């Protein structure tokens, strides 16, 4: 039976999951929207609690429909009108999954030979999504997020990450400074991306394991966090002494870390 | 006298300049919004035809108000209500300039020892803005844009570029392939960012002048354009064989070009 009513319990739930970070945390679920993201969720083994689709999308993306329906605990058709009202994208494709957060990969321990990105208070969802996508493409082993980062399970981050949230292990930490203290004391090398008195990333040997710390869009890393790191590093900019966008800076830093 | 009416000719003009690329081209003007962008316009020597501000903004940013008013051919106060209706940003700051396109820097010739970014059909305004900002920060000498790129003077690009449009010389070309043909025949080195059968950017000596070609978000560079280039290059990705976001890829490519 097709869902057409806004008063349907599942629809009310999806709507809250899309708009409210608090509700996502409470219910331990999030929403992935779009054909590709839903298929990524299915193929990555994420636990899909509900799969909603419009009849137009079911016809157009039949192969994906089969894969996702098979992986989902429950599936239901929903009217186009209701879907468009729910969706937070400009051009809704008609596929939407409710996913159990706990079924996405977590980073449980830091390996001394691994390469990691640690993000402190990245606030813009587009930036966080792009950084996760970049980290996955370049081959980072995992991502550490401070509590002050925007919600990794917000629809914008999930979309911007191109599904990296389904595959790239992450860890959330209360205090980045405490995390860095613990890591350096067990022998990990932590680089603070912080331009002042810093070494040019071109002069650093990144052949071993390391954690690259990247800070907030406007303010960079906290002084306390920087002071716990092994070394300050910077991107040498020949142009106007103007900071790069956080996602562009992260791309360069992580590229050097991994190359 | 404060402007309060939507029927005011200047307001109608600004509204069209914000929303319509065609109208920008026709009138050779564009709009820069926000305190920082307007100040950047003034300090870069761009020709500011009209400067509009709310009384709240005038009070809050008095120093900037003086600088911008001095540079502007005309200035006028506008009601907060009207400003908020005009603005296309989420949190309008109350400063807006109408700028003469022809007063921003153009790239008139390519120097054999210079470093350039050539962008073919970059379609997303956020990506184009970020790439311009990155290009300026890293010290690129100029940018070449194909006709298929989104409008460099759209409010989103101007904002995302953090004012790079006021300082970074650019050139628009009808056909990128033709441009590349001409450049290579006069001895310039053109690198096509195109993953297939390409050389890893780590193995390339970028010490001389060069033009780095970057293609469309979904489709990359056109085959014809690639075939005119000196060499195909790629970013070595250790992770999932998944392409980077266009702006992240451009950051890495331009960083290597300039470092």
Interface residues (C-beta under 8 A of the other chain):
Chain A: X126 X130 X133 X134 X135 X136 X137 X138 X139 X140 X160 X162 X167 X202 X235 X236 X237 X238 X239 X240 X242 X243 X244 X245 X247 X248 X249 X250 X251 X252 X255 X258 X259
Chain B: X126 X130 X133 X134 X135 X136 X137 X138 X139 X140 X160 X162 X167 X202 X235 X236 X237 X238 X239 X240 X242 X243 X244 X245 X247 X248 X249 X250 X251 X252 X255 X258 X259
